Amino acid sequence: HHGQTQPLTLHPAQHQFWAFQPLDVTTQPNVQAEDWIANPIDRFVLARLEHAKLQPARTASPRTWLRRVTVDLTGLPPTSDEIDDFLADHSPAARTRLVDRLLASPAYGQRWARHWLDVARFGDTKGYVFTADRNYPNAYKYRDWVITALNDDMPYDQFLKLQLAADRIIQGDDRASLAALGFLTLGRRFINNKHDIIDDRIDVVFRGMMGLTVGCARCHDHKYDPLSTADYYAIYGVFQSSREQQDDDLPLRLVDRNRPSNAPVFLRGNPSNHGDVVPRRYLSFFAGAEASPFNQGSGRQELAEAIVDKNNPLTARVFVNRVWGHLFGAGLVRTASDFGLRSQPPAHQDVLDHLAASFMQDGWSVKRLIRTIVQSSVYRQRSDLTPTITRVDPEDVLLAHTQRRRLDFEA
């Protein structure tokens, strides 16, 4: 190349790949067993089951469902009083009341914050940093910020934006929200290698929020997905233009540098071998040819806006799939952090797209999303296996029964 960055050439499979298409909100299919339908999720699932000549499993007993939903939403089993109260309540609204009570419990935010902290590769220590202090001061305030955000049902788009650019978004003296920037800063330190720290931040943003392995383009264009080395260094420039700031009362956070700068492509990933300088911008395949470079400070806020743009098909799909995975034991897409061309397409893309579209229409409310899923007939199935299911659908791709699940360590 002699340092020239070639434009990315796309093949048709990349253009047509399902995960990169707009949400396909299809009309509701017709089904025979109408009385099984509690909400639209059930209709899509049942249509596939009927097509495969499978019956859904029987409905779990009230006690089984109560235990399942209580552990899933709070990480705790129901108390004997809660069991008695629920079994004694025969009104049609009993389940709704119970789910609302669980979602209003402080334990809900603690339970689901833990799931997000895994995505955020959260740690309160830095790993090996020679003889320096390995602790991140006040790291717990990022954890507490996540718990509070989930308990308050902060809209998910705002939740993401604050974790990328709280320093540019918040007005006045709302210092508590600055703790959100721990999402970017509380990763490993790689013996303080700047390039590896930025690589880790690029990875946590794109795998965590959009299911894209942008980190694969550090040394060469992505082998499968429409992501170029130029895309990688465009985002590298965003983080290079952000500096760390440590306050007495907050976790380590990022602020924009006074003079933001664009990065050159590192040829074959070698920081001492520079190719073309690339402007800070969003991923070219998703931005479209007309997209202009970032021009507000580092570009972190513009990056955040692009990630949560309602026309971006990946952000809502990826999050809805993560939530589904925590409630069912496996996501509709089995690789929760990779929606690229190497991932298996979901058997129930219509469920995923319906939930992703309604998630955004409902103001990105995580509680409403969870409430919908746990009230569905699909979620209320027993874990019975029949010889037919074992033969036709051994991996439970079609959701003809509930997976038996181990309690995780913390529960």
N, C-alpha and C positions, 0 to 999 in steps of 0.2 A: 504493500500500500504506500510506502514512503510517507507514512504519517497521515495520509488522507483517510477520512472516515467515509466509507461508502454508505449510500442510503440502503435501508433494509429492504430486501426483496421478499415479498410474501408469497407463500403458495396457497392454493385455494382452501386447503384444510384449515389453515390458520384463519382465513377470512370467515369461513363458514362454521367454525367451531362453536358449539352450542353455548358455552359459558360466556363468550364474548358478544353474543347477540342480545338485542333488547329483550326484556322480560316478555315471555310469551304467555299472556293471560288468556287462555283458551276458554271457550264456553264450557259450562258444566256438562259433563257427559250424562247420558241416561243410564240408570241401573235398575235391576229387578228388585233388589231388597231395599226398597225405599225406607222402611222403618228402622234400618240400621244407621241412617244418616243423622248425625248430630250437628255437623257443620260441613262446609265445602271440602275440607281435607278428606273426609270420609268418602265423599262421592268420587273423587279422583282415584283413591286407593281401591274402592270397591269395584270400580269399572275395570281396573287392571286385574283384580282377583277373579271377577266373573269371566273375563276374557280368557284367563288361564284355567278356568273351570275349578277354581278353589273357593272354599267358604272361609270367611273370617273366623277366627277362634271365638269361643264363647266369651261373654263379658265377665270380667273379674268380679269377685264378690265385693260389696262395699268396703269390707275390712281390708281386703288386698289393695284395692284402689287407694284407700285412705293412706295406707302405709307407703305405697309407691309414690304418691304425689307429695306426701309430707317429707319423705327422705329426699326426693328430687329437688324440691323447692327450698328446703331449709337444711338438709344434711342431717336432720335429726329424726328419730322415730316418733310417732304420735304417742302421747302419754295415755294412760288407761282412761283418764277422764275425757280426753279428746276423742278416744275411740267410742266410749259410751255415749257422748253427746252426739256424735255423728250418726251412730247406728240408731239412735232414738229419734232422729230428725227425718221424718218421711216426706217432707215437703219437696216439691219439684226444684226449689231453689237451694236445696241443701248443699249440693256440690259447688255451686257458684259461691255460696257464702264461705264455704271452707277454703276454696282457692283464694278468695279475696283476703281472708284472714291470714293465710300463709304468706301471700305477697306483701301484706302490710307488716309482717314480723321482721324485726331487725336481723334475724337469722337468714332471711332470704338474701339480703345484700351481702352478708358475710359468705354465704355459700356460693353465690354466683360471681362475687368479686374474685374468689379463688380461681374459678374457671378462666376469668379474664387475665388474672395475674400470670397464669401459665402461658397464655398467648403473648403477654408482655415480657416474657422471660425475666420476671421480676426477681431481684435479689437484693439483700441489704448489705452484701459484701462484694468486693471487686474481683475476687480471684487473686492470683499472684501479681503483686506490684512491687517487686524488690523488697526494700525495707519499709516502704510507706505504710501508713495505716490502711488496713483493708476494708474498714467499715465505710459505708455511705452514711453520713450524718442525716438524720431525720427521714430515712427512706420509708419508715412506717407511715409518714404522712401521705405519701402517694397511695399506699394500700388503703388508708382510711378514706382518702378522696374517692377511690373507686367504690368502696362500700357505700358511702353516702350517696354518690351519683346513682347507683343502682337502686338503693332504697327510695330515693326521691323520684325514681323513674325519669331521670334526665333523658331527653330524646337522644337516641343513639348517634345521630349525626353531630349533635353538639358535643357529646361524649368523646367522639373521635377528634373533632376539631380542637378541643381544649388540650388534648394530649399531644397534639402536634404544634399548636401555636397559641397557647393560653396567653403568653406574654404579649401577643399582638391583639388578642380578642377582648380580653377583659377590660372593663372601664373602672375608673375610680380605685377604691381601696380593697377590692375583693382578692386579697392575697391568698386566701385558701385555695382558689382555683389554680394558682400558679403551681401547686403541688402536682397537678395533672401532668406536667412535663417530665415527671419521673418515668413515664412510659418510654421516653427516648433515652434517658440518661442512665438508668439503673441496670444496664447490662454489664457484660464482662469488659475488662480493660485491656486484655491482650498485651500485658506488660507495657501499657501506654503507647501502643502503636496506633497513630492517628488514623491510618488507612483502614486498619481492621475495625477500629471503633466505629468509623463512618459506615463501613460495610455492614456491621451488625445493626446499625440504625436503619439503613435502607432495607435490610432483610426483615426486621421486626415490623416495619410499616407495611411493606407490600405483602409479605406472607400472612401477617396477622390480620390486615384489614381487607385485602383483595385476593388472597389466595394465589399470588403471583410470585414466582421464584426469580425476582429481578437480580438477586445476588449472583445467579448463574452467568450474568452478562458482564462480570467484572473484567474478564480477560479475553472474551470472544463473544460474538453475537450468540444469543440463546440458541441451543441446538433444536429446540422444538417450538417454543412460544415466540410470538412476534415482539421480541424485546432485543434491542441492539445495545452494543457497547456504548454508543453515543447516549442512549436513554439512561444507562447506568451513571455515566459521568455528568449528565444533566442534573440528576438527582444528587450526585456526589457534591456538586457545586452548591446545592441548597444547604447541605449540612456543613460544608466547608465555610459557608458564609454565616454560620451560627457559632457563637462561642459559649462556653460553659460559665455559669455564674453560681457561686455557692453563697447563700445567705445564712444568717445565724439560725433562722427559724423554719427553713424550707429545705426540701430535698434539692440536690443538684439540679439545675435547670438550664435551659438554653435561652439566649437572647441573640438578636441579630447583631452582626458586626457592623460597625459604622460604614465600612466600605465593602459591600458584598462583592464577590468575585466569581467568575466562571472557571471551571476546571478544564484542563486538557484531558483528552482520552489518554489513559496509560496503556501504551501498546503492550499486548499480552499481559496486562495487569502490572507492568513494571513501572513504579512511580518515577524512575529516573529516565524513562524513555517516552517522551511526549509525542502524541499526535495532535490532531486539530483541537482547538479550544471549542467546547460546546456551550451554548447558552443554557442557563437554568430554565427548565421547562418541564411540562408533564410528559408522560410516556407517549411517544409519537403515534403509535397505533391507536391508542384510545383518545388522544387529543384531536386527531384529524389534522389535515395538511394546513388548515388556516390558523391553527392555534398560535397565539403570540407567546414569546418567552415571558417568564416571570419578571416583574419589575418592582414588586413591593418588598423592599428589604431582601432578606435571604430567599424569600419565596415559600417559606413554610406554610404561611396562611393560604396562599394560592394553591399549594399542593393539597392542603386539607380540603379546600372547597372543591377541588377536582375529584378527590376521593369520595366525597359524600354527595356529589352531583346526582340528581335523580335520574339522569340519563346514563350514569355509569352502572352497567348491569351487574358488576361483580360485588360491590360492597354489601348490598342488602342480601344477595344470594349467599355469600360466604357466611355472614353472621347468622342468618336464619338456619343454615345448615349446621353451624356450631351448636345452636340452641337445640335443634332436633337431636343431634348426637348425644347431648347430655341427658335428654329425656328418654331416648330409645336405646342407648348403648352403641349406636352406630349412626353416622350421618347419612342423609340421602346420597350425598357424595362422600365416599368412604375416606378420601384424603382431605381432611378438613382444611389444611393450609396450602393445598395445591389444586387449583382449578384449571391448570394448564393442560396442554394436549396429551400429556402422559397420564392424566387422571381418567378413571372410568366414568362415563356419563351416568347420571342417576336413572334408576328405573322409573322414578316418579318425578320427572322434571316439572310436570304440571303442578304438583304439590309445592315444590320448591319455588316456582315462579309465582304461584298464587299467594303464597305466604310472604314472599319478598315484596310483591306489589302492594299487598294490603298492609304490610309493616310500614312502608313509606307513606301510604295514604293515611294511616293512623298516627301520623306524626312521629314515626320511628319509636313507638312506645314498646319497650322490651316486655313490660308487664302484660300488655295486651296480647303480645305475641305468645307468651308462655301460657296465659289464660286460655287462649284459643286452642292451643295444642293439647293441653292436659284435659280439656273437656271433650275432646273428640272420641268417637267410638274406637278409633285405631289405638289410641293410648290406653283405652280401658280394656283391651283384650287380655285374655289369660295367656300364659306361656305354654299352653298345651301344644304338643307336636303330634300330628297324625301321620300315618305312613304316606298318605298322598302328599302332604306338604314336604315331608322329608325327600320324596322322590322328585317332585316338580320344582321345589324352591328351597334347596338345602341351606342356602346362605341367607334366607329370610329377606331377599331383595324386595319381594312384593309385599311384605308386611302382613302376612296372613296370621301372625301370632306375635306375642311380645317376647323379646329376648329375655332369658333369665340373666340377671346381672349380679356380679359380686358387689357388695358394699365397697366403696373405695376406702382407702386407709383412714382418711379423716372422719368419715361418717361412722 
